[in-house]
Structure formats: C-alpha cells, structure tokens
Amino acid sequence: MAYKGNIITNKAKSSAFKMNEALMQGAKYAGGTHMDYSKVASDGFDSALIGQEDTKETQRLKDAANSKRVQESARAMVKPVSITPVSITTSFDASSIKPPPKPSPSKKLRKTTKGKGRNFRSVDEGAGMTSAGVKKYRKENPGSKLKTAVTKCDVKAGTKAYNRQKAFCSRSKSWTGERGRAARKRWCCSRF
C-alpha cells in the first residue's frame, strides 16, 4: 500500500508507531538517494520505491565488497619476482667448444677374423659373428637383441628360428660380396 504526499501527515494519522516508521523509512530513502531529507519529506515517496532503493543499495554494497575481495585475493596471489640481469657477450670463441668424446679404440668392437679374441668368422667358415663376438656386442650395447646365426637347414616351419632364418635370407638377397654370399650359405638361404 503506497502513500503519497507529506510523510508526517499521511502516515502519522494511524498511530505514533507508524509515524516513527515513516520517519525512519524517509531517512533511509533520503540516505540512499543522496537527497536532502526535507526535500524527500515535502515531495513524498512511494513505499515500493523504498524497497527498490533498498535492493539497489544492497546490491551496490555487495558488488563493492566482492570487488574488494577480488582485489585482495589478486594482491595475495601476486608474488614478487626478482630479475637477475644477464650479461651478453658479443664475441664468440670457437676454441671454447669441445667436440664430444670419441669412444676409445679398446672399447669399440674390433672386426677381427683371426687370433684368440676374434669376433667374426672368416669367409671359409661362413662369415658372420662368433658367439663370443655377439656376447661382447650385447655387453657394449645394452638392450640389444642380437643373436647368432640359425645354421640348421632342417628347421621346422613356423618356429621362431625358421622365421629368423627366412627374414635374414629375404633381406640379404642383394648381398653379392664374398662375405655376404658366405653368410647366406651358412644361414641355408638356398632353402627359400
């Protein structure tokens, strides 16, 4: 129920309590609108308008509080960063760069076909690596799956040994050198 007109005369007719309530609402309304109370009292106001002003003022206060909280949390999240200056050199000295170390010749697998520590077979023996050479290679190259040759010519079809033999023979078809022909003979490639 909205009252128009002079606050004191219209609302004060019913009781003293209502008169005080009207005065308090008028003061609240005047405070929210930044107007002079006497002007508000002389112009009159609608009680529904007071409710709207209350919600607008409450929302404005909530928004201000939220923005303040956001600013404080942003300040808390920002950490000071220290920047250290870096000196930049304009000259380049190639002598300061060292090449990567080469493996020592003693550790590298030598391709020897004669003597006590040989790693490969001779052409007459069928070429390829010896079992000692395979062990030495696998020791120097961890994770290697190198194996010795499959030399049996009657390996059963479908087994792992048969599949290794067939794969070697198919990839070594183009080997025309002396050692290549000897290795293919040792692997029984005439079978395929």
Residue pairs with C-beta under 8 A, 6 or more apart in sequence:
1 47
2 46
2 47
2 48
3 10
3 11
3 22
3 44
3 46
3 47
4 10
4 44
4 46
5 44
6 41
6 42
6 44
7 22
7 23
7 26
7 40
7 41
7 44
7 45
8 19
8 22
8 23
8 41
10 44
11 18
11 19
11 21
11 22
12 18
12 19
12 22
25 45
25 47
25 50
26 37
26 40
26 41
26 45
27 37
28 50
28 53
28 54
29 40
29 45
29 49
29 50
29 53
30 36
30 37
30 39
30 40
32 53
32 54
32 56
32 57
33 40
33 53
107 140
108 140
109 119
109 133
109 136
109 137
109 140
110 119
111 119
111 120
112 118
112 119
112 120
113 120
113 121
113 122
114 122
117 132
118 130
118 132
118 133
119 129
119 130
119 132
119 133
119 136
119 137
120 127
120 128
120 129
120 130
120 133
121 127
121 128
121 129
121 130
123 178
123 179
123 182
124 182
126 149
126 151
126 182
126 183
126 185
126 186
127 179
127 180
127 182
127 183
127 186
128 148
128 149
128 183
128 186
129 137
129 146
129 148
129 149
130 148
131 148
134 146
134 147
134 148
137 144
137 146
138 144
138 146
147 164
149 168
149 183
149 186
149 187
150 161
150 162
150 164
150 165
150 168
150 187
150 188
151 186
151 187
151 188
152 161
152 188
153 188
153 191
155 161
155 162
155 165
156 162
165 187
165 188
165 189
165 191
165 192
166 192
168 187
168 189
169 184
169 187
169 189
169 191
169 192
170 192
172 180
172 183
172 184
172 187
172 189
175 181
175 183
175 184
